Amino acid sequence: MGRRPYLKLAGAAVGAIALGSSSASAADTSVVVVDGRGGTDKTHYVIEVSDSIKKINTSVADTLSDSVSDTKVEGSVADGVDAFEYTGHITEFDFDGSAKVTTKPTLKDVSSDLVPEETSKNKIEVVSDGSITYEFTTSGKITKLFDNGKKSAEKENDSVTENDDGTWSASGFTGNGYGDGFEFEGELKAFSPNSDDFRLLLNGKEVSPEDFGDVSNDSGSDSDSSSSSSGSNEAHIGGGEGYSNVVPESEATEVVSSLSDLKSALNGASSGDVVYVAGDAEINMRESKLTVPSGVTLASNRGIGGAKGARLYTKGHPWGMLTLQSNSRVTGLRIAGPRWDWVDETETTELGLDAAGSGVEVDNIEGYGWGYAVVRTADDTHVHHCHLHHCSRMGHGYGIATEGSDYPIIEYNKFEHNRHSVQGNGGGYEIRYNVVDVPAISHVFDQHRPGGKTMKIHHNTVRVVKDEGGRSGSGNAPAVAIRGVPDDVADIHDNWFFNDKKPRSSPSGWTDEAIIQVHTDSWQNVEFNNNHYGSDEPASDIGHPR
């Protein structure tokens, strides 16, 4: 569409909007409002601007969808109002419908019944070159910011809770230049710690934490419900004795010790139930493929008084011995497959735990002996404080297979004797605070071609040096191998790699440095910084928490 000085809005009661250059500079902000209230039909529109555009939440927002990019929005409005704030000038406007379209110089000029004059939204950011565990309380709602660059909150590691008195609290852990960001309404009432080696930013301006009360002395804070995952559990990588988030038998809805009882209990369980496998039970699952229903916990006593946990084992080859539905949890068990020694790819393969829904949690298990993987994740599966080992089949052999999952969290686990500790196949993941012990067969953390989406690999300790599979030339095992080019980024930082070979200036196929990128001759969407290479002890904030 060519530029026109004015575009008549077909069917609109009032109908002109300026296109092309205007007296406003590209840095000025204006507002365009598409008001469909009282209209006779649905209005479809396309707005493109010279600089940037973003949607504004209105008091009478429409339920119809809008697609917003940096400079363009496509949307529909019926009996509601869509509003957008933009910089620069409108370069294209396509319009079909009966809505009324107006432009305003600023947000303050928009009627207050559409956009409240005061939203009281503020941004708080916490950044530390070392590491910091923090918490804060506000008078209004707190929202995590996931799209805030290196100051983005974590889906699992940072928590937000609403307190009984109407205040809100958040807590988290960050460090090494990577921060957390939140948006909140109202006022910042308290922040802890009041002094430490970190920066606190409020709406982009650095402020002193001493200007705010201490959370521990703030009556609005709910200290029991706002705890960071960097608390007492982090020293217990791999789970077991000392892991605090165990499920005792006293919480059981039903206790089982045989395969028939386990089948019956799971078939009859509903959300909120705890099916408990007696700690001394060893159940031969044979070729069984059972389902843990949505919201149900399957548990045993691993780590309680030094207990190993009940063992569910098979000599067969089930593909998903346990399928985990949404919001289910498996904890405190031993999940044993038929393998131990290396087998080639002609052998039948098998899968232990298969996450088939959102919100699945797998924690404090020992898993071993699976030809394919102990755990296959769904988009947001949380696998933590597990000991995953001896998955060593040629072509497969994974502690955790993320496949095409978008954002599983893998943390505080111990891996050893796997072909790959974590595998990816087109999706993304975050791998953090884990320990990988020797031996390893081939590279440790993997992403298949074409290269995945967004991978974050940080604060892990990989003690592996030698490649027991011997794929790379000199026998060293890459800690990270990205095959192809990620859609977004593979961000690899603050890890302790015992392999002392630093990444090459340019990738060169299947080499044996700690970090490699294959199928490209230049680093593309792979970033690595502040990693330590070699077995000598690095700074305490590099590698796994210790």
C-alpha positions in Angstrom: 0.0 0.0 0.0 1.4 3.4 -1.0 1.3 6.4 1.4 -1.8 8.6 1.4 -2.3 11.8 3.3 -5.6 10.5 4.7 -7.5 7.2 4.6 -11.3 7.2 4.8 -12.5 4.7 7.4 -15.3 2.8 5.6 -18.3 2.5 7.7 -17.0 4.4 10.7 -19.0 7.3 12.1 -15.9 9.5 12.1 -13.3 8.7 9.7 -9.9 10.1 9.2 -6.4 9.2 10.5 -3.2 10.8 9.5 -0.6 8.7 7.6 3.0 9.4 6.6 5.1 12.0 8.1 3.9 14.3 10.8 5.2 17.0 13.1 5.9 14.3 15.8 9.5 13.0 15.9 10.2 9.3 15.9 10.9 9.5 19.6 7.4 10.9 20.5 4.7 8.6 21.7 1.1 8.7 20.5 -2.0 6.5 21.0 -4.4 5.0 18.5 -7.8 3.7 19.8 -10.1 1.3 18.0 -13.5 1.6 19.7 -16.0 -1.1 18.7 -18.6 -0.4 21.3 -22.1 0.0 19.8 -20.9 -1.1 16.4 -22.9 -3.3 14.1 -20.2 -5.8 13.2 -16.7 -7.0 13.9 -13.9 -4.6 12.7 -10.7 -6.0 11.3 -7.6 -3.8 11.2 -3.9 -3.6 10.4 -1.8 -0.8 11.8 1.9 -0.4 10.9 4.1 2.4 12.3 7.6 3.7 11.5 9.2 3.0 14.9 7.4 0.8 17.5 4.0 -0.2 18.7 2.7 -2.0 21.8 -0.8 -2.8 23.1 -2.4 -1.0 26.1 -4.6 -2.9 28.5 -8.0 -1.2 28.5 -10.9 -1.3 30.9 -13.2 -2.7 28.2 -10.8 -4.9 26.4 -12.1 -7.2 23.7 -11.7 -11.0 23.9 -10.7 -11.2 20.2 -7.0 -11.8 19.5 -4.4 -9.4 18.4 -1.0 -10.1 16.9 1.6 -7.5 17.8 5.2 -7.3 16.4 7.7 -4.5 16.9 6.1 -2.2 14.3 2.9 -3.8 13.2 -0.4 -5.0 14.8 -3.2 -7.1 13.2 -6.4 -7.4 15.2 -10.2 -7.6 15.4 -12.6 -5.8 17.7 -16.3 -6.3 18.2 -18.0 -4.9 21.3 -14.9 -3.7 23.0 -11.9 -1.4 22.7 -8.3 -2.0 21.5 -5.7 0.6 22.1 -2.0 0.9 21.1 0.8 3.2 22.1 3.3 3.9 19.3 6.3 6.0 18.4 7.0 7.5 15.1 4.1 7.8 12.7 1.5 5.5 11.2 2.7 4.3 7.7 -0.1 1.9 6.9 -3.7 1.4 8.1 -6.1 -1.2 6.7 -9.6 -1.1 8.2 -12.8 -3.0 7.6 -15.8 -2.6 10.0 -17.9 -0.1 11.9 -15.6 0.7 14.8 -14.5 4.3 15.6 -10.8 5.0 15.3 -9.2 8.0 16.9 -5.6 9.1 17.7 -4.5 10.9 20.8 -1.2 12.7 21.5 -0.6 10.9 24.8 -2.0 8.2 27.0 -3.3 10.9 29.4 -5.6 12.2 26.6 -7.4 8.9 26.4 -10.7 8.8 28.3 -10.2 7.4 31.8 -13.1 5.0 31.4 -11.0 3.2 28.8 -7.5 3.5 30.3 -7.2 4.2 34.1 -5.1 7.2 34.7 -3.0 5.5 37.4 -2.0 1.9 37.1 0.7 2.1 39.8 2.9 -0.5 38.0 6.6 -0.4 38.7 9.5 -2.5 37.7 12.0 -4.0 40.2 15.3 -5.6 39.1 17.9 -7.4 41.1 21.4 -7.9 39.7 24.6 -9.4 41.4 28.1 -10.0 40.1 28.4 -12.6 42.8 25.2 -14.4 44.1 22.3 -13.1 46.1 19.3 -14.8 47.7 16.6 -12.1 48.1 13.0 -11.5 49.0 10.7 -8.5 48.9 7.1 -7.4 49.7 4.8 -5.0 47.9 1.4 -3.6 48.6 0.1 -4.8 45.3 0.3 -7.7 42.8 3.7 -8.9 41.7 4.2 -10.4 38.2 7.4 -12.1 36.9 9.0 -10.6 33.8 10.1 -13.5 31.6 11.1 -11.2 28.6 13.5 -8.9 30.3 16.9 -9.9 28.8 19.5 -11.0 31.3 17.3 -9.6 34.1 14.4 -12.1 33.5 12.7 -14.0 36.3 12.9 -17.8 36.3 9.7 -19.9 35.9 10.7 -22.2 38.8 13.6 -20.7 40.7 11.8 -17.5 41.6 8.5 -17.5 43.5 5.6 -15.1 43.9 2.9 -15.4 46.6 -0.1 -13.4 47.7 -0.2 -12.9 51.5 -3.2 -13.1 53.8 -3.2 -9.4 54.4 -3.4 -8.5 50.7 0.3 -7.7 50.2 2.5 -9.8 47.9 5.9 -11.3 48.3 8.5 -12.6 45.9 11.8 -14.4 46.5 14.6 -15.7 44.3 18.3 -16.4 43.7 20.5 -14.8 41.1 24.1 -13.9 40.4 27.0 -13.5 38.0 25.5 -10.6 36.2 22.3 -12.4 35.5 19.4 -10.8 37.3 15.7 -11.2 38.0 12.9 -8.8 37.0 9.4 -8.3 38.3 6.5 -5.8 37.7 4.4 -4.8 40.7 1.5 -2.6 41.6 1.5 -0.2 44.6 4.6 0.3 46.7 7.7 -1.6 47.6 7.3 -2.1 51.3 10.3 -4.2 52.3 13.4 -5.8 50.7 16.1 -8.2 52.1 19.0 -8.2 52.4 19.5 -4.5 53.2 23.1 -4.6 52.3 25.1 -6.9 50.1 27.1 -7.0 46.9 24.3 -6.4 44.5 22.3 -3.7 42.6 18.7 -3.0 43.2 16.9 -1.1 40.4 13.5 0.5 40.7 12.0 1.7 37.4 15.5 1.6 35.9 17.1 3.7 38.6 19.5 2.2 41.1 18.3 2.6 44.7 19.6 1.6 48.1 17.9 -1.4 49.7 18.5 0.4 53.0 15.7 2.8 52.0 13.2 0.0 52.5 12.3 -2.1 55.5 13.7 -5.6 56.1 11.4 -8.4 55.0 12.0 -10.3 58.2 10.6 -7.4 60.2 7.7 -6.7 57.9 4.3 -8.0 59.1 3.0 -8.2 55.5 5.6 -10.8 54.5 4.7 -14.5 54.5 8.1 -16.1 55.1 6.7 -19.6 55.1 5.3 -19.3 51.6 8.1 -17.3 49.9 11.2 -19.5 50.0 13.8 -19.8 47.3 14.8 -23.1 45.7 18.3 -22.1 46.6 17.6 -22.9 50.2 18.4 -25.9 52.3 18.0 -28.4 49.4 20.7 -27.1 47.2 23.5 -28.9 49.1 21.7 -32.2 48.5 22.3 -32.5 44.8 20.9 -35.9 43.6 18.4 -36.0 46.5 18.4 -38.8 49.1 19.3 -38.3 52.7 19.1 -34.6 53.6 16.6 -33.7 51.0 13.9 -31.8 52.8 10.8 -31.9 50.5 10.1 -35.6 51.1 6.6 -37.2 51.4 6.2 -39.2 54.6 3.9 -42.3 54.7 1.6 -40.5 57.0 0.4 -38.3 54.1 -0.6 -41.4 52.0 -4.1 -41.9 50.7 -3.2 -45.5 50.1 -0.1 -47.6 50.7 0.8 -50.4 48.3 3.5 -53.0 48.0 2.5 -55.2 45.0 1.9 -54.6 41.3 -1.8 -55.5 41.5 -2.3 -53.0 44.4 -0.4 -50.3 42.6 -2.5 -50.7 39.5 -5.7 -50.6 41.5 -4.6 -47.6 43.5 -3.6 -45.5 40.5 -6.7 -46.5 38.6 -8.9 -45.2 41.5 -6.8 -42.2 42.4 -8.0 -38.6 41.9 -6.3 -35.2 42.1 -4.8 -34.6 45.5 -4.4 -38.2 46.4 -1.0 -39.7 47.4 -0.3 -43.3 46.3 2.5 -44.5 48.5 4.7 -47.4 47.7 6.0 -49.0 51.0 9.6 -48.2 51.5 10.7 -51.9 51.7 8.7 -52.9 48.5 10.4 -54.1 45.4 7.8 -54.4 42.6 8.5 -56.2 39.3 6.6 -54.1 36.8 7.2 -56.6 34.0 5.7 -55.0 30.8 3.2 -52.8 32.7 2.5 -49.3 31.4 0.6 -47.5 34.2 -0.7 -43.9 34.4 -0.3 -41.5 37.3 -3.5 -39.4 36.9 -3.6 -35.6 36.9 -2.8 -34.1 40.3 -1.8 -37.4 41.9 1.5 -38.0 43.8 3.2 -41.3 43.5 5.7 -41.5 46.4 8.0 -43.5 48.6 10.6 -42.8 51.3 13.9 -42.2 49.6 16.0 -40.0 51.9 13.9 -40.5 55.0 16.2 -41.8 57.7 18.6 -43.0 55.1 16.0 -45.1 53.2 16.7 -46.0 49.6 13.0 -45.8 48.6 10.8 -48.5 47.1 12.1 -50.0 43.8 9.9 -50.3 40.7 11.9 -52.4 38.3 11.5 -54.3 35.0 13.4 -56.8 33.0 11.1 -56.0 30.0 10.9 -53.1 27.6 7.9 -50.9 28.3 7.8 -47.5 26.5 6.6 -45.4 29.4 6.5 -47.7 32.4 4.7 -44.7 34.1 3.0 -42.0 32.1 2.6 -38.8 34.1 -0.5 -36.7 33.5 -0.7 -33.0 34.2 0.3 -31.7 37.6 1.3 -35.2 38.8 4.4 -35.9 40.9 6.7 -38.8 41.2 9.1 -38.6 44.2 11.1 -40.8 46.6 11.3 -43.9 44.4 13.9 -46.0 42.6 12.9 -46.4 38.9 15.0 -49.3 37.5 15.2 -50.5 33.9 16.7 -53.7 32.5 20.1 -52.3 31.5 23.4 -51.7 33.2 26.2 -52.4 30.7 26.6 -50.8 27.3 24.4 -52.2 24.5 24.3 -51.4 20.8 21.4 -49.9 18.9 20.1 -53.2 17.6 18.8 -53.9 21.2 15.2 -53.1 22.1 14.9 -49.8 23.9 12.6 -48.7 26.8 11.5 -45.6 28.6 10.9 -45.1 32.4 8.8 -42.0 33.1 7.0 -40.3 30.3 5.6 -36.8 31.1 2.4 -36.3 29.1 1.0 -33.1 30.5 1.9 -29.7 32.0 3.1 -29.1 35.5 4.7 -32.5 36.0 7.3 -32.8 38.8 9.9 -35.6 39.2 12.1 -35.2 42.2 14.2 -37.2 44.6 14.3 -40.4 42.5 17.1 -42.7 41.6 16.7 -43.8 38.0 18.9 -46.1 36.1 19.2 -48.8 33.4 17.0 -47.4 30.7 17.8 -47.8 27.0 16.1 -44.6 25.9 15.8 -42.4 29.1 14.8 -42.4 32.7 12.6 -39.4 32.1 11.1 -37.9 28.9 9.8 -34.3 29.6 6.8 -32.3 28.5 7.0 -28.5 27.9 7.4 -27.4 31.6 8.4 -30.6 33.4 10.5 -30.0 36.5 13.1 -32.6 37.2 15.2 -31.9 40.3 17.3 -33.6 43.0 17.5 -36.9 41.2 20.3 -39.4 40.7 20.2 -40.6 37.1 22.8 -43.1 35.9 23.7 -46.1 33.7 21.6 -45.3 30.6 24.1 -46.4 28.0 22.5 -47.7 24.8 24.1 -46.7 21.5 22.0 -44.1 19.7 19.9 -43.3 22.8 21.0 -43.6 26.5 19.8 -40.4 28.2 19.3 -39.5 31.8 16.7 -37.0 30.6 15.2 -36.7 27.1 13.6 -33.3 26.5 12.8 -34.0 22.9 10.8 -31.0 21.6 9.8 -29.7 25.0 9.8 -25.9 25.2 11.1 -25.1 28.7 11.7 -28.0 31.1 13.7 -27.1 34.2 16.5 -29.6 35.1 18.3 -28.7 38.3 20.2 -30.1 41.4 20.6 -33.6 39.8 23.5 -35.9 39.8 24.3 -37.7 36.5 26.8 -40.4 35.7 27.5 -43.2 33.2 25.0 -42.0 30.6 25.5 -41.6 26.9 24.1 -38.1 27.2 23.0 -36.7 30.6 20.4 -34.5 28.9 19.2 -34.7 25.3 17.2 -32.2 23.2 15.6 -32.6 19.9 14.3 -29.3 18.6 12.9 -27.7 21.7 14.6 -25.9 24.6 15.5 -26.3 28.2 17.2 -24.9 31.3 19.9 -27.0 32.8 21.3 -25.6 36.1 23.0 -26.5 39.4 23.7 -30.1 38.4 26.8 -32.3 38.8 27.9 -34.8 36.1 30.4 -37.4 37.4 32.5 -39.7 35.4 32.2 -41.7 33.3 30.3 -40.4 30.3 29.8 -41.9 26.9 29.9 -39.3 24.2 29.1 -35.6 25.0 27.2 -34.6 28.1 24.5 -32.0 27.3 23.1 -32.3 23.8 20.8 -30.5 21.3 20.0 -32.2 18.1 19.9 -30.6 14.7 18.4 -28.2 13.6 19.6 -26.6 16.9 16.6 -26.1 19.2 15.1 -22.9 20.4 16.3 -21.4 23.7 18.8 -23.3 25.8 20.2 -22.1 29.1 23.0 -24.0 30.6 24.5 -22.5 33.7 26.1 -23.2 37.2 26.7 -26.9 36.5 29.8 -28.9 37.3 30.8 -31.4 34.7 33.7 -33.6 36.0 33.9 -35.5 32.8 37.1 -35.2 30.7 37.4 -38.5 28.8 34.9 -39.6 26.2 34.4 -43.3 27.0 32.6 -43.8 23.7 35.7 -42.4 21.8 33.7 -40.4 19.2 35.9 -37.3 19.3 39.4 -37.4 18.0 41.6 -37.3 21.2 39.0 -38.8 23.5 37.9 -35.7 25.4 34.2 -35.4 25.9 32.4 -32.1 25.1 30.3 -30.9 27.9 27.9 -29.2 25.5 27.3 -30.1 21.9 24.9 -27.9 19.9 24.1 -29.5 16.5 22.9 -26.8 14.1 21.8 -23.3 14.9 19.3 -22.4 17.7 16.3 -20.4 16.7 17.0 -18.1 19.7 20.2 -18.8 21.7 22.2 -21.4 23.6 23.4 -19.4 26.6 26.2 -21.2 28.4 27.7 -19.5 31.4 29.2 -19.9 34.9 29.8 -23.6 34.5 32.8 -25.6 35.8 34.0 -27.9 33.0 36.8 -30.3 34.0 37.6 -30.6 30.2 40.3 -27.9 30.0 39.9 -27.3 26.3 38.2 -24.0 25.7 35.9 -23.5 22.7 37.6 -22.8 19.4 37.5 -19.4 17.8 35.4 -21.1 15.1 33.6 -24.4 15.2 35.1 -27.3 13.3 32.8 -30.3 13.4 33.0 -33.1 16.0 36.0 -31.8 18.0 36.7 -32.4 21.7 36.5 -28.9 23.4 34.2 -28.4 26.3 31.8 -26.5 24.1 31.2 -27.3 20.4 28.8 -26.4 17.7 28.4 -28.9 14.8 27.2 -28.4 11.2 28.3 -24.8 11.0 31.7 -23.2 10.5 31.0 -20.1 12.7 29.4 -19.6 16.1 25.7 -18.8 15.5 23.3 -18.1 18.3 25.6 -19.8 20.8 27.0 -17.6 23.6 29.4 -18.7 26.3 31.0 -16.6 29.0 32.4 -16.9 32.6 32.9 -20.7 32.4 35.9 -22.3 34.1 37.9 -25.0 32.2 40.0 -27.5 34.1 39.9 -29.4 37.4 41.4 -26.7 39.6 38.9 -25.1 41.9 37.2 -22.0 40.5 35.4 -19.2 42.4 32.6 -20.4 44.6 29.9 -18.9 42.4 31.1 -20.9 39.3 29.7 -24.4 38.9 27.2 -26.2 41.1 26.3 -24.8 44.6 28.9 -26.1 47.1 
